[in-house]
C-alpha cells in the first residue's frame, strides 16, 4: 500500500498495514530505514524501542533480534534486522507503480550507486560521533543539541557505557552474552576515540569517501543523477550527523557540490520526516540518567544555551 504523506504512519485500517518498524528516532541506522520508507511512500507502523531504558534487551525484543539492536522490520511473519538488509528487502519486495525505486535499473549506474553506498556504510559513524566530543580542534560551530555542555555529558556517558553494559549483563540474564559482547566492543571503540591519531585517520577515511561523492554529484542533483538512491539514503544521514557535530566545515566546507546537495536535501519531504530536530538527543540522555544527573543536565543546558544565543 502506498502512502503519499511522508510523515504518516497509519491508515484508516491498520490491519491493512503489514510492515512494522521497530526503531529509535535518533538511531543513526533507524534514520536510514525511515528515509527509505518515506522515499518509497510505503505505509508502515512505527514501534519506538526505548533504548535509553534498555528496552532492546527485553525478552520480547531479543525474540525479534537476538543482537538487541534497532532497527528491525517485521513484514507479516518475516523479521529483517539491520538497516542495509532492511533497505534491500524493501527494494526487492516493494516496487512498481507509485513506488519509488532506490536502485537504478541501468546496470552501470546500479554498480556505481551500490559501490558508493558500500563505501559510505563502512564509515565509522559511532567513532566520529563520540570522537568529536574528545577532539575539539576538529570541530567548528556544532549545532543544537550538540552544544558544549551536552557534548561533555554525552562524552561522560560514553566513558561509563562499557561499565554500565557489564552491570546490566548481570541484571538481565537473557541478554547477558549480548551485553558482554557490546561492552567489549565499546571498550575498543573508546580506545579509538580517545586516540588523536586514530580519530584523524577516521576523518581522513570520511574525507576520501566524500571526495568520491563530490565527483558523483557532478552528474546530477543526486548520486544517481535525477534519481534519489540507496546511496543518497546513506549519504543523507551521514551528512546530517556530521553537520550537527560541527564537522561539516572540516569535511565539505570547500566542496560546492556537497554543500548544494545538503541544501537540497533539507528541503526534501522524506528527509524532514525521517530526521528529528531540536532536543530529541538531549531528551533521550535525560531519560537515561539518574534523577540527580537530570538536575546537572538541565543546569548545563541552560548555561550552554545562553552562551550559544550570545554567540549567534
Secondary structure as UniProt FT lines:
FT   TURN            6..7
FT   HELIX           14..16
FT   STRAND          19..23
FT   TURN            25..26
FT   HELIX           28..40
FT   STRAND          45..48
FT   HELIX           51..53
FT   HELIX           55..57
FT   HELIX           59..62
FT   TURN            63..64
FT   TURN            66..67
FT   STRAND          72..75
FT   TURN            76..77
FT   STRAND          78..81
FT   HELIX           83..93
FT   TURN            97..98
FT   HELIX           107..121
FT   HELIX           125..134
FT   HELIX           136..138
FT   TURN            144..145
FT   HELIX           148..171
FT   HELIX           173..175
FT   HELIX           176..194
FT   HELIX           196..216
FT   HELIX           217..219
FT   STRAND          224..225
FT   HELIX           230..245
FT   HELIX           248..252
FT   TURN            253..254
FT   HELIX           256..265
FT   TURN            266..267
FT   HELIX           269..274
FT   TURN            278..279
FT   HELIX           280..288
FT   HELIX           291..311
//
